[in-house]
């Protein structure tokens, strides 16, 4: 397998427009983008390929619409670690909790900030019980409505 080079990619104005169109709707066709930008579809394909190779965009991910599977409660959990558990041990434990869909190292009051999806408040309580077994200090923020989705 060929190792991908790590380098900085300089975006031009066309790259940015392509990214905005794909961010708005990932299934936007190359022809649609080409027509809007008044560039040939082949040129757009080449640009997208270069963006993928440079790892500027990743077309291999699928974003789950959790509401369609009745996971319509989103919460964010700030986690403060003490010396009893390491970052790597915590991450291993968090991978075991499927409802934790994102984990971010952060600065400030929390070492980690988690995004959790669940069905309802009872389901959230079950997740919190799993986290309590790890002996973590947590603060829970329940999302009432998602205002921006990109």
Residue, then its C-alpha position, 0 to 999 in steps of 0.5 A: x500500500x502506498x503511503x500518503x504524503x503529508x503536506x499542506x494544500x493551498x486552496x484556490x477559489x475554485x477548490x473553495x467553491x467545490x468544497x462549499x457545494x459538496x458540504x452543502x450536499x455531498x451527493x452533488x454531481x460533478x456535472x452540477x458543480x461544473x455547470x455552476x462554476x462554468x468549468x468542464x466536468x473533467x476539470x472538476x473531477x481532477x480537482x476533487x481527486x486532488x482534494x481527496x489525495x491531499x486529504x482536504x476532503x474525505x468522501x468515504x464517510x457517511x453521516x448518520x441521521x440519528x433521528x431516523x433511528x429514534x436517537x433524537x437526544x443529543x448531549x454533550x458531556x464535559x469530562x475532567x480527569x484526575x490522575x487515576x485514569x490516563x487519556x488512552x485508558x479513557x479512550x479505550x473505555x469510551x470506544x466501548x460505549x457506542x452512543x459516544x459518537x465524538x470525543x475531543x481533547x479540550x482545554x479549559x475546565x474539561x480534558x475531554x468533551x463528548x458528543x453522545x446520542x441517545x433515545x431518551x432521558x432514561x437511555x442517557x441515564x444508562x450511558x451516565x452510569x457507564x461513565x460513572x463506573x469509570x470514576x470520572x467527574x462529568x458535567x452534562x449539557x443537553x442539546x435542545x435543538x441543532x441550529x447549524x448542521x454542516 
